[in-house]
Amino acid sequence: MPDTLDRRLNAYREDLAEARLRGVIDAKRYVEGRPATVSAPVTPLRARPDLACGADTELLYGEAARVLDVADGWAWVKSELDGYVGYVPHGAMEDATLPPTHIVQVPRTFAYRGADLRFPQAFALSMGSRLTVVGETETRGMRYFLLDGGLAVVADHCAPAGLPVAEDYVSVAARMLETPYLWGGRSGFGIDCSGLVQLSMLMTGRHVPRDTDMQVEAIGRPIGREELVRGDLVFWKGHVAIMEDELTLLHANGHTMTVAREGLDDAIRRIGWLYAQPTGYRRP
């Protein structure tokens, strides 16, 4: 099998590969996969079907994916959002039905077991989760969207799917301040540096790759450090930060273990002790 194919973005094994790789790699069979929807609030996507294997990334509630194979309680899937490939518990996926109508626009919210904030919560939802709204109601002055199965969410926490929720992705990132740092995370419950970039840009209608090494090749154009302004990106090997203004950045980082605000010079000096100087600056 070619060493040049990135396993994060190309689904192939000796026994099975996605159909688009026919003629590129040898496999016993090729499949298109079946469309499915993520039914768990947040589910880790792993490189191997093993709970001891750390997550490479996460899939959020309502996101679309293609199921390529199911075996031993695991589904081998490819995300329709960013093309990431990996394994999730089979129970975290369900057959695709109606397309999503709305997206969660706040960092975190709840799905209630009925249209009342006093009702029990079925589960929590992250920013970026997709919802299929089937109705609307009001209880004591609060609007709720109704979902299949009798669940309800606060209507003001949602926005129409397919439209930008915000114009400025930096403002979205700032709403995630103090969210815990989580390796492989891309939700309002835990997020890493490139996940913060991806999720924040997603809310402005921009789809960008998942990982730092992908983002540094795909997002925007290179600039010099002296050109940095709000919205520009600073890259280190394995890390990325978002400029909030000419002197300050936002990033999910393992130093504070949160999404934090930090001075650019302070960050460069601190990170330099372990990971050297920035590898580049880019303007989206």
N, C-alpha and C positions, 0 to 999 in steps of 0.2 A: 504494500500500500504506500502511496506517495507520502513522504515525510513533510511535504509542503502544505498538505491539507490541515487546516486548523480544526482539531476535534471539537472545539467549542462551538463551531459554526457549521460543521459538516458531519452528518450522521452516517457513520459507517463502522461496521464490524466485519469479521470474516464471514459471518453467516447472513448478514443483512445490511442493506444500505438504502438510503433514500433514493427515490427514482431518478432525481436529477443528476446523480453521480454515476449512472449507467454509462459505461464507456470510459469513465475516468478511473475508477477503482474496480477491482474484482471482488465480487461477493456472490454468495450462493443464490440470493434473491434480492429483489429490489421492490420497495413499496412506496406508494404515495402517502400512506398514513391516513388516518381518519380524523376529521375535525372534532375537537373537543374544547371544553371550557374548564378553567380552574374553578373547583368548587370549595376549596379550602381558603380561609382568609389570607394566609401567607404560607407557601410551601417551598422548602428548600429544593433546589435543583442540584443534583449531585453527579459527579463524573462516573460513579459506580453505584450499582443497586445495593447499597450498604449503609446502614444508619451510622456506622463509625466513620464514614467518609464525610469530610467537611463539605459545606455547600459552596458551589462556585457562584451561584446567584440565587434569586428567588422569583417565583411566579406569584402574582397577586390575583385575588378573587375576581372572577369574570374575564380574565385574560384568555385569549385564544391560543391554542397550541395544536399540533398534529401529533397524534399517538401513533408511533411507528411499530411498537411491539409491546406486549404485555406478558409477563412471566413472573411467577413466584411472588405475586403481590406488588410488583413494580411495573410502572409504565415508562417506556423509553420515549421521550417526547422532544419535539422541537418547537420552541416559542415562535408564535407568529409576530410577536412584537419586535424582537431583535435577533431572531434566528438562533438563539442559544440552544444547545443540545444537552440533554442529561436525563437523569432518572428521578422520578417522583413516586411516592406511594400511589398505587392504582386508585385508591379511594379518594385521592385529591383531584381526580378528573371526572368529568361527566360528559355525556354526549352533547355536542353543540345543538342548541335549539334556536331560540330567538336571539337576534343580535342585541348587544347592549344599547341602551338608550341614554344612559347617564354615566358619569364618572365622579368618584369622590374627590372633592376639591380641597378638603381640609386635611391637616396631617393625620388625624385619627377620628373615627366616629364609631357608632354602634349600629348593629342591626337588631332591632327590638322584636319581641314576639307579639307584636301588635302595635297599633298607632297610639302609643302613650309612653312618655319618657319614664313613667313609673313602672312599666312592664319589665319583666326580666330581659336581659340582653341575650340574644342567641350567640353572638360573637362580635368581635371588633373588626373594623375595616380600616385599611390604610388609604391615604391619598393614592390615587391612581387606580383604585379598584373599579371594575366595571359592573354596572347594575342594569338589569332589565326591569324597568318600571312598568307595572300593569295597571296602576290606579293611583289616585291621590285622595287624601282626606285631611280633615283638620280636627284637632283635639285641643280644647282650651286655648285656642288662638295660635297653636303651633301646627304648621303644615308638615305632613308626612307623605313620602312616596311609599307606595305599596309594592312589594315584590311577590313573586310566586311563593306559595307555602305559608302565606299569612305574615311574613316578616315586613317590617317597616323601618325606614330611615328618615332622619330629619331632612326635609326637602332642601333647606338652605345649605346643607353640607354637600350638595350635589350640583353638578352642572351638566348641560347637554353633552353627550358624547360626540366626538368628531369635530368639535370646535375648540379653539384655544381658550383655556380657562383664565390665563393671565397674559399680559404683554411682556412683562419683565421677569425673566427666569431667576434673576438674583433675588428678587422679592420673595419668590416661592422658596428658594433655598434658605432665606433668612427665617421663614416660618418654621423651619425644621431645627432651629437652634436648640441645643440641649437634648436632641434625640440621641439615644445611645449609639455608639459606634458598634457595628457588627460586620465582621468579615463576610463578604458575600451578600450583605443585606441591601435591600432596595425598597424599604417600606418605612412608614412612619413609626414603626416599633423598633427599628434598628437598621442602620444604613452605613455603607462604606463610602469612600471618597468618590469613586466613579459612579456609584449608585445615586449619590446626591446630584451629580451633574445630569445623569440620565433622567431621573424622575423630575427634576426641576424643569429641564428643557421639554420633557414630555407634556407638562402642563401648559406650555406655550405653543403646543402643536408641532414641536420639532422632535423627530425620532433620531436618536444618535446611538452609536454602539455602546455596549455594556461596560467593557473593561478599559482600564487606563491606556494600555498599549494600543487598543483599537481607536480610542478617542483621539490620541495624539496624532494619528495618521488621518483621521476622517473629519474632525471638527475644525471648520474655519481655515484660517491661514496663519502662518508664522509671523510674529512681530518681535520687536526688541523690548527689552525690559523697560526702557525709558518711555515706551509708548503705552504702557499699561493704564487702562481705565476700567471703570465699572463694567462687569460682564466678561472681561477677558479671563483666560485660563492660564494657570501656572502649573507646569508639569515637572515632576521629579520622576526618577525611575520607580514605577509602582505607586505613584501618588499624584493626585491632581487637586487643585484648589481653585476657587472662584473669587475673582477680585470684586469686592464690594465697593471700593473706590480706589483711588490711586495708591493708597497706603495700607489698606486693610483687606484681608481676605476671609472667606468662609470655607471651612472644610470639615469633613468627617475624618477624625484622626485618632490614632491609637495612643496619643500622648494624653489628651484629656478624656479619651474614650467617649467623646460626644461630637456632635456637630458644634463647632466653636468658631468664634471670631478671633482673629489674631493679626497682629501687624505683619506686613510682608517681610520687613527686614528681620523681625524676630523669628518668623517661621523659617526663613532661609538660613539664618544662623543656627537655630536649634536643630533643624532637620539635617543640616550639613555635617553634623558630628557623626551621623550614622549613614546617611544616604547620599552624601555629596551635594553638589549644587543643582539647581533646576536644570532640566534637560531642554527646556524650551518654553516659549510663551505663545499663546494662540488667541486669535480674535474670532469668535463664532460668527 
